[in-house]
Each structure stands twice: as C-alpha cells, then as structure tokens.
Amino acid sequence: MGRPRAFDEEQAVRTAAELFAVRGYEGTSVDDLVTGLGVHRGSLYKVFGSKRGLYLAALRRHLDEEVLPLAAALREAEGLGALLAQAVAAFDGGPAAGLLLSAAVERAGSDPDVGALVGEGLAALDDAVERAGGSDAGAAGVLAATVLGLRLRARAGLGGPSADAVLAFAGRVG
C-alpha cells in the first residue's frame, strides 16, 4: 500500500496558479514550484506528471473559480456601461490575477491545450458581453477585447480610458 499524499493537491494548484500568474510559465522553474508549494519534486511529478500538467491544472482552476463565475455575473449587468466598469474592475482579480492574460500571450499560440482553455475563457467573456449588452457577437468580441486590453494596461500600471470613455467612443464608431 502506498503512502498517503503528503500535501493538499487543491492548495498546491492554487499556489501554483499564483506563481504562474506572477512569473509566467517560462519564468517559473520546477525548483520555484517545489519551494513555493512545499512539496518534493517526486510528489509533484507523481500527481501532475510535469510542470505543464500542473500549469494546465492551475489554468483550469483559474477559469472555473475566477473567470467563468465573473462571466456569469457580467451576464446580469444593467447595460454596457455597468458591464464595462464591473469587468474592468473585477476581471481576473483573484489571487491568480492575470493568469488567463499571461496564458493567452505566452502559451496559447504554441500549446493547443492552453489555447483551448484560453479560448473557453474568452468565449465566456464574449458571451457575457453579448447577453448583457444586447450586442451582436462581433461587437461583443470587440468590447470583450477592450476589457482585456484595459485590464492588461492596468496590470502594467499604465492606466487607460474609463468605461464611459470606451462607451462614448464605441457610440461614435458604431
């Protein structure tokens, strides 16, 4: 009979998501994970198979516990102004803030599994914007991309236009 698992798998995935969000996939070494998670290298490989396996588990958890619930909440927003303000303020704001964005930039183009997870998250946001805003799929995609761009600017400390300014601009070009 094998020894019982010496660590909490859910907590390990949560902590890994935070590490990957801050440092990125390439910037997070297996040694960083072993140290940050407080697990033995062999245990990490036995449970997750690889660094990539842990990354996929962390990204899945981030979608399930942060991105998809936010998308569901955004579907109930009262108008596009409220939706944009809520989305910019809250999107990707949990402990693993930025993991979806960094996965989209760093890994989605080269890893089909990451690309599928990122696509799922983005599709949920597009759908939320479309439903709450009453706009067509094309306009919803543009608004969702605007939210992601504003969030990316905020993460970089660059600021950006307010939700009202974005809506005013959208009204001029739409």
Backbone as JSON, one array per atom type, in Angstrom:
{
  "sequence": "MGRPRAFDEEQAVRTAAELFAVRGYEGTSVDDLVTGLGVHRGSLYKVFGSKRGLYLAALRRHLDEEVLPLAAALREAEGLGALLAQAVAAFDGGPAAGLLLSAAVERAGSDPDVGALVGEGLAALDDAVERAGGSDAGAAGVLAATVLGLRLRARAGLGGPSADAVLAFAGRVG",
  "N": [[0.84, -1.17, 0.0], [0.58, 2.21, -0.88], [2.1, 5.27, 0.33], [0.15, 7.8, 1.99], [-0.89, 10.82, 0.31], [1.17, 13.61, 0.83], [0.52, 16.24, 0.72], [-1.8, 18.93, 0.15], [-3.58, 18.75, -2.63], [-5.34, 20.56, -3.95], [-4.67, 23.0, -2.73], [-2.04, 23.15, -3.58], [-2.38, 23.48, -6.35], [-3.7, 25.93, -6.37], [-1.72, 27.63, -5.27], [0.28, 27.27, -7.18], [-0.99, 28.43, -9.39], [-0.94, 31.11, -8.63], [1.85, 31.55, -8.61], [2.49, 31.06, -11.35], [0.96, 33.09, -12.48], [2.24, 35.41, -11.65], [4.93, 35.08, -12.46], [4.87, 33.88, -14.95], [4.79, 31.11, -17.29], [7.25, 30.26, -18.44], [8.98, 31.65, -16.78], [8.77, 30.44, -14.34], [10.29, 28.05, -12.59], [10.74, 24.49, -12.07], [12.0, 24.14, -9.65], [11.2, 26.53, -8.39], [8.49, 25.96, -8.11], [8.54, 23.65, -6.47], [9.68, 24.73, -4.15], [7.87, 26.86, -3.59], [5.45, 25.49, -3.3], [6.02, 23.73, -1.34], [6.5, 21.0, -1.61], [7.83, 17.75, -2.41], [9.87, 17.14, -5.24], [9.45, 14.68, -6.54], [6.87, 14.04, -5.66], [5.4, 16.08, -6.83], [5.72, 15.47, -9.56], [4.56, 12.92, -9.56], [1.85, 13.41, -9.01], [1.05, 15.43, -10.86], [2.39, 14.94, -13.2], [4.04, 16.59, -14.79], [5.6, 19.84, -15.11], [4.07, 21.25, -16.96], [1.65, 19.84, -16.77], [0.83, 20.58, -14.2], [0.57, 23.31, -14.67], [-1.57, 23.36, -16.53], [-3.58, 22.35, -14.87], [-3.67, 24.41, -13.0], [-4.46, 26.58, -14.61], [-6.98, 25.64, -15.47], [-8.32, 25.57, -13.0], [-8.25, 28.29, -12.38], [-9.91, 29.31, -14.4], [-12.35, 27.99, -13.76], [-12.89, 28.89, -11.14], [-12.57, 31.63, -11.05], [-12.65, 33.15, -13.58], [-14.89, 32.14, -15.15], [-17.08, 32.31, -13.25], [-17.11, 35.12, -12.98], [-17.79, 35.87, -15.6], [-20.37, 34.84, -15.67], [-21.59, 36.5, -13.78], [-21.33, 38.95, -15.09], [-23.15, 38.69, -17.14], [-25.47, 39.51, -16.02], [-25.32, 42.23, -15.76], [-26.45, 45.61, -15.75], [-26.79, 47.06, -18.5], [-24.33, 48.3, -20.9], [-22.43, 50.15, -19.92], [-22.32, 49.68, -17.12], [-21.55, 47.02, -17.26], [-18.99, 47.17, -18.5], [-17.58, 48.74, -16.61], [-17.74, 47.07, -14.32], [-16.48, 44.78, -15.3], [-13.87, 45.66, -15.99], [-12.98, 46.44, -13.49], [-13.17, 44.09, -11.97], [-12.38, 41.83, -13.44], [-10.35, 38.99, -13.61], [-9.26, 39.3, -11.08], [-8.65, 37.81, -8.82], [-6.62, 35.74, -6.59], [-4.91, 34.59, -8.46], [-4.59, 36.54, -10.34], [-4.41, 37.66, -13.62], [-3.56, 35.31, -14.82], [-5.03, 34.15, -16.95], [-4.65, 36.12, -18.89], [-1.81, 36.13, -19.15], [-1.44, 33.51, -19.97], [-2.72, 33.58, -22.43], [-1.04, 35.26, -23.86], [1.53, 34.15, -23.57], [1.47, 31.27, -23.91], [-0.76, 30.23, -25.35], [-0.64, 30.27, -28.17], [1.25, 28.37, -28.8], [0.7, 26.01, -27.49], [-1.7, 23.74, -27.77], [-3.55, 22.79, -25.83], [-3.49, 24.73, -23.82], [-4.31, 26.85, -25.41], [-6.96, 26.04, -25.94], [-8.12, 26.22, -23.38], [-7.78, 28.96, -22.83], [-9.28, 29.95, -24.95], [-11.81, 29.05, -24.15], [-12.24, 30.6, -21.84], [-12.21, 33.21, -22.96], [-14.35, 33.02, -24.75], [-16.47, 32.75, -22.96], [-16.43, 35.27, -21.79], [-16.96, 36.87, -24.05], [-19.56, 35.96, -24.62], [-20.89, 36.78, -22.3], [-20.73, 39.58, -22.53], [-22.17, 39.91, -24.9], [-24.74, 38.98, -24.17], [-25.44, 40.62, -21.95], [-25.16, 43.15, -22.98], [-26.74, 43.22, -25.2], [-25.7, 43.22, -27.71], [-24.41, 42.32, -30.98], [-22.51, 39.34, -31.87], [-20.02, 40.08, -33.02], [-19.63, 42.77, -32.16], [-19.68, 42.27, -29.45], [-17.34, 40.77, -29.14], [-15.43, 42.74, -29.7], [-15.88, 44.51, -27.57], [-15.3, 42.8, -25.4], [-12.61, 42.32, -25.94], [-11.69, 44.89, -25.54], [-12.11, 45.17, -22.79], [-10.25, 43.26, -21.89], [-7.89, 44.43, -22.86], [-7.88, 46.86, -21.41], [-7.64, 45.81, -18.84], [-5.14, 44.6, -19.05], [-3.53, 46.85, -19.45], [-3.94, 48.07, -16.96], [-2.76, 46.17, -15.27], [-0.13, 46.51, -16.02], [0.33, 48.93, -14.95], [-0.32, 51.17, -16.4], [-2.67, 52.51, -16.66], [-5.62, 53.79, -18.28], [-8.38, 54.45, -20.53], [-11.61, 55.36, -19.16], [-14.54, 53.34, -18.48], [-16.76, 54.77, -19.34], [-15.61, 56.47, -21.25], [-14.81, 54.58, -23.14], [-17.3, 53.58, -23.94], [-18.42, 55.92, -25.03], [-16.72, 56.33, -27.19], [-17.24, 53.96, -28.59], [-19.88, 54.42, -29.27], [-19.56, 56.47, -31.13], [-18.23, 55.23, -33.25], [-19.84, 53.13, -33.81]],
  "CA": [[0.0, 0.0, 0.0], [1.39, 3.43, -1.0], [1.95, 6.28, 1.37], [-0.85, 8.81, 1.67], [-0.36, 12.06, -0.24], [1.65, 14.44, 1.92], [0.18, 17.64, 0.51], [-3.15, 19.22, -0.3], [-3.49, 18.97, -4.08], [-6.07, 21.78, -4.3], [-3.85, 24.14, -2.3], [-0.87, 23.18, -4.47], [-2.82, 24.05, -7.63], [-3.99, 27.34, -6.1], [-0.44, 28.33, -5.12], [0.95, 27.24, -8.49], [-1.66, 29.44, -10.23], [-0.4, 32.41, -8.23], [3.23, 31.64, -9.1], [2.46, 31.19, -12.8], [0.38, 34.4, -12.82], [3.24, 36.45, -11.39], [6.2, 34.85, -13.16], [4.67, 33.26, -16.25], [5.16, 29.7, -17.38], [8.7, 30.14, -18.67], [9.7, 32.24, -15.67], [8.57, 29.63, -13.14], [11.02, 26.78, -12.71], [10.28, 23.4, -11.21], [12.51, 24.46, -8.31], [10.3, 27.55, -7.82], [7.26, 25.28, -7.72], [8.83, 22.78, -5.32], [9.86, 25.61, -2.99], [6.63, 27.58, -3.33], [4.38, 24.58, -2.89], [6.45, 22.95, -0.18], [6.35, 19.58, -1.91], [9.0, 17.12, -3.01], [9.84, 17.07, -6.7], [8.84, 13.4, -6.93], [5.43, 14.14, -5.4], [4.85, 16.96, -7.85], [5.65, 14.72, -10.81], [3.64, 11.8, -9.41], [0.47, 13.88, -9.04], [0.73, 16.27, -12.02], [3.08, 14.42, -14.37], [5.04, 17.52, -15.31], [5.32, 21.27, -14.87], [2.96, 21.59, -17.85], [0.44, 19.27, -16.18], [0.45, 21.45, -13.1], [0.14, 24.57, -15.28], [-2.9, 23.15, -17.07], [-4.48, 22.23, -13.72], [-3.8, 25.75, -12.42], [-5.26, 27.39, -15.52], [-8.35, 25.12, -15.39], [-8.87, 26.03, -11.73], [-8.44, 29.73, -12.52], [-11.12, 29.51, -15.2], [-13.52, 27.51, -13.04], [-13.17, 29.58, -9.88], [-12.48, 33.09, -11.15], [-13.07, 33.75, -14.85], [-16.25, 31.74, -15.52], [-18.06, 32.96, -12.36], [-17.22, 36.54, -13.32], [-18.55, 35.96, -16.84], [-21.78, 34.62, -15.32], [-22.06, 37.73, -13.12], [-21.41, 40.01, -16.08], [-24.37, 38.5, -17.93], [-26.58, 40.17, -15.31], [-25.06, 43.66, -15.66], [-27.5, 46.51, -16.26], [-26.29, 47.93, -19.55], [-22.92, 48.18, -21.25], [-21.59, 50.97, -19.04], [-22.13, 48.92, -15.88], [-20.79, 45.82, -17.58], [-17.58, 47.52, -18.7], [-17.0, 49.17, -15.33], [-17.6, 45.89, -13.47], [-15.5, 43.87, -15.9], [-12.53, 46.22, -15.87], [-12.62, 46.45, -12.07], [-13.16, 42.78, -11.33], [-11.88, 40.72, -14.24], [-9.05, 38.42, -13.33], [-8.77, 39.99, -9.89], [-8.43, 36.91, -7.69], [-5.22, 35.5, -6.23], [-4.13, 34.25, -9.65], [-4.89, 37.6, -11.29], [-3.56, 37.74, -14.79], [-3.15, 34.02, -15.39], [-5.63, 34.0, -18.26], [-3.97, 37.04, -19.81], [-0.45, 35.68, -19.43], [-1.54, 32.27, -20.75], [-3.07, 33.98, -23.79], [0.12, 35.87, -24.5], [2.75, 33.34, -23.5], [1.39, 29.84, -24.23], [-1.9, 29.78, -26.15], [-0.27, 30.08, -29.57], [2.16, 27.25, -29.0], [0.23, 24.83, -26.77], [-3.13, 23.62, -28.09], [-4.37, 22.63, -24.62], [-3.6, 26.07, -23.22], [-5.14, 27.61, -26.33], [-8.35, 25.65, -25.74], [-8.58, 26.79, -22.11], [-7.87, 30.41, -23.02], [-10.44, 30.16, -25.81], [-13.01, 28.86, -23.34], [-12.41, 31.79, -21.0], [-12.55, 34.35, -23.79], [-15.7, 32.8, -25.28], [-17.41, 33.04, -21.87], [-16.49, 36.73, -21.66], [-17.68, 37.37, -25.23], [-20.96, 35.62, -24.44], [-21.43, 37.64, -21.24], [-20.89, 40.92, -23.09], [-23.24, 39.85, -25.89], [-26.03, 38.84, -23.49], [-25.74, 41.77, -21.1], [-25.2, 44.39, -23.76], [-27.66, 43.15, -26.3], [-25.0, 43.49, -28.97], [-24.14, 41.12, -31.76], [-21.28, 38.64, -31.5], [-18.84, 40.86, -33.43], [-19.47, 43.89, -31.24], [-19.34, 41.71, -28.14], [-15.92, 40.43, -29.17], [-14.66, 43.98, -29.61], [-15.98, 45.01, -26.19], [-14.55, 41.89, -24.53], [-11.18, 42.61, -26.19], [-11.43, 46.18, -24.89], [-11.98, 44.88, -21.35], [-8.96, 42.59, -21.68], [-6.85, 45.43, -23.07], [-7.86, 47.76, -20.26], [-7.1, 45.05, -17.7], [-3.71, 44.44, -19.3], [-2.92, 48.16, -19.16], [-3.97, 48.27, -15.51], [-1.72, 45.29, -14.69], [1.18, 47.09, -16.32], [0.41, 50.22, -14.29], [-0.39, 52.2, -17.43], [-3.97, 53.17, -16.69], [-6.34, 53.7, -19.54], [-9.64, 55.19, -20.54], [-12.69, 54.85, -18.31], [-15.6, 52.62, -19.18], [-17.59, 55.77, -20.02], [-14.89, 56.92, -22.46], [-14.87, 53.49, -24.11], [-18.66, 53.57, -24.49], [-18.59, 57.1, -25.88], [-16.02, 56.05, -28.44], [-17.98, 52.9, -29.28], [-21.06, 55.06, -29.84], [-19.16, 57.29, -32.29], [-17.83, 54.4, -34.38], [-20.86, 52.11, -34.08]],
  "C": [[0.88, 1.23, 0.0], [1.15, 4.36, 0.17], [0.86, 7.26, 0.98], [-0.17, 10.08, 1.15], [-0.02, 13.01, 0.9], [1.34, 15.92, 1.71], [-1.24, 17.76, -0.01], [-3.07, 19.61, -1.77], [-4.17, 20.27, -4.5], [-5.26, 23.02, -3.91], [-2.61, 24.27, -3.18], [-1.23, 23.82, -5.81], [-3.07, 25.54, -7.48], [-2.69, 28.15, -6.01], [0.32, 28.36, -6.44], [0.34, 28.28, -9.42], [-1.13, 30.83, -9.91], [1.02, 32.59, -8.74], [3.27, 31.84, -10.61], [1.93, 32.56, -13.22], [1.42, 35.51, -12.67], [4.46, 36.3, -12.29], [6.06, 34.32, -14.58], [5.12, 31.81, -16.23], [6.67, 29.54, -17.5], [9.51, 30.66, -17.49], [9.57, 31.49, -14.36], [9.25, 28.29, -13.35], [10.38, 25.72, -11.83], [10.79, 23.63, -9.79], [11.65, 25.52, -7.63], [9.02, 26.89, -7.32], [7.46, 24.41, -6.49], [8.95, 23.63, -4.06], [8.55, 26.28, -2.61], [5.5, 26.71, -2.82], [4.73, 23.78, -1.65], [6.29, 21.46, -0.37], [7.67, 19.05, -2.46], [8.8, 17.04, -4.52], [9.13, 15.8, -7.17], [7.33, 13.41, -6.73], [4.75, 15.0, -6.45], [4.68, 16.2, -9.17], [4.66, 13.56, -10.73], [2.19, 12.25, -9.57], [0.14, 14.58, -10.36], [1.43, 15.82, -13.3], [4.21, 15.29, -14.86], [4.69, 18.93, -14.86], [4.12, 21.69, -15.72], [1.64, 21.05, -17.3], [-0.08, 20.11, -15.03], [-0.07, 22.78, -13.63], [-1.28, 24.44, -15.83], [-3.93, 23.03, -15.94], [-4.73, 23.6, -13.09], [-4.67, 26.65, -13.3], [-6.72, 26.94, -15.51], [-9.03, 25.63, -14.12], [-9.17, 27.53, -11.8], [-9.7, 30.04, -13.33], [-12.36, 29.17, -14.39], [-13.89, 28.36, -11.83], [-13.13, 31.1, -9.98], [-13.08, 33.64, -12.44], [-14.52, 33.41, -15.19], [-17.31, 32.3, -14.57], [-18.21, 34.46, -12.64], [-18.03, 36.71, -14.6], [-20.04, 35.77, -16.56], [-22.36, 35.86, -14.65], [-22.22, 38.87, -14.12], [-22.66, 39.9, -16.95], [-25.56, 39.24, -17.32], [-26.39, 41.67, -15.21], [-26.19, 44.46, -16.31], [-26.9, 47.47, -17.27], [-24.79, 47.8, -19.75], [-22.0, 48.99, -20.35], [-21.28, 50.23, -17.74], [-21.29, 47.68, -16.13], [-19.31, 46.14, -17.73], [-16.91, 47.92, -17.39], [-16.75, 47.96, -14.42], [-16.5, 44.97, -14.0], [-14.08, 44.38, -15.74], [-12.07, 46.17, -14.42], [-12.39, 45.05, -11.52], [-12.48, 41.69, -12.12], [-10.49, 40.3, -13.8], [-8.43, 39.03, -12.07], [-8.53, 39.11, -8.69], [-6.95, 36.71, -7.43], [-4.33, 35.19, -7.44], [-4.37, 35.3, -10.75], [-3.89, 37.61, -12.43], [-3.19, 36.42, -15.42], [-3.76, 33.81, -16.76], [-4.93, 34.89, -19.28], [-2.56, 36.55, -20.15], [-0.46, 34.38, -20.24], [-1.86, 32.59, -22.2], [-1.85, 34.49, -24.54], [1.27, 34.88, -24.64], [2.61, 31.93, -24.09], [0.31, 29.44, -25.23], [-1.54, 29.51, -27.61], [0.59, 28.88, -29.84], [1.73, 25.95, -28.32], [-1.27, 24.71, -26.98], [-4.03, 23.46, -26.86], [-4.56, 23.95, -23.9], [-4.5, 26.94, -24.1], [-6.62, 27.3, -26.15], [-8.91, 26.24, -24.44], [-8.73, 28.3, -22.22], [-9.08, 30.73, -23.89], [-11.74, 30.01, -25.05], [-13.29, 30.08, -22.47], [-12.84, 33.01, -21.81], [-13.95, 34.23, -24.37], [-16.75, 33.11, -24.21], [-17.54, 34.55, -21.68], [-17.23, 37.35, -22.83], [-19.18, 37.15, -25.06], [-21.6, 36.52, -23.38], [-21.68, 39.05, -21.76], [-22.07, 40.94, -24.07], [-24.61, 39.8, -25.2], [-26.4, 40.08, -22.7], [-25.93, 43.04, -21.93], [-26.18, 44.37, -24.9], [-27.01, 43.42, -27.64], [-24.76, 42.19, -29.72], [-22.78, 40.54, -31.39], [-20.03, 39.43, -31.86], [-18.58, 42.02, -32.49], [-19.1, 43.39, -29.85], [-17.87, 41.35, -28.07], [-15.04, 41.65, -29.04], [-14.7, 44.53, -28.19], [-15.22, 44.12, -25.22], [-13.05, 42.12, -24.71], [-10.78, 43.94, -25.54], [-11.24, 45.97, -23.4], [-10.62, 44.24, -21.07], [-7.8, 43.58, -21.85], [-6.74, 46.4, -21.92], [-7.28, 47.08, -19.03], [-5.59, 44.87, -17.84], [-2.97, 45.74, -19.01], [-2.86, 48.41, -17.66], [-2.91, 47.42, -14.83], [-0.33, 45.85, -14.88], [1.36, 48.45, -15.66], [0.3, 51.4, -15.25], [-1.71, 52.95, -17.45], [-4.65, 52.98, -18.02], [-7.63, 54.46, -19.46], [-10.67, 54.55, -19.61], [-13.69, 54.08, -19.16], [-16.48, 53.6, -19.94], [-16.92, 56.25, -21.3], [-14.93, 55.84, -23.54], [-16.25, 53.44, -24.75], [-18.92, 54.76, -25.4], [-17.92, 56.89, -27.23], [-16.77, 55.01, -29.25], [-19.23, 53.48, -29.93], [-20.73, 55.88, -31.08], [-18.83, 56.42, -33.49], [-18.9, 53.37, -34.72], [-22.04, 52.74, -34.65]]
}
